[in-house]
């Protein structure tokens, strides 16, 4: 709701603005990154918000895999190859990582980039 709803609304023209958006407290940067895939879906004739949300969540899941990759790279600095692979596997199958990795929240992106 923080990010996907405004991006969907900017592309399709309708959304329910919360007070954070009306007062300009939220940034359009992350929502702006989600607009091109939503616009592509609209161009292809997909106007269903459930399908659009599923596509965006899939893209977020793919993006979250960078966290696994960078966790692997970081662990290679301190561990051997085999231990680094196990560490990456542990990150990838952690329930919190799976649950939050596909969420369209700025915190999910920050945890991968941070």
PyMOL commands that set and color helices and strands:
alter all, ss='L'
color gray80, all
select helices_A, chain A and resi 4-12+19-22+29-43+49-76+81-93+95-101+106-113
alter helices_A, ss='H'
color red, helices_A
deselect
rebuild
show_as cartoon
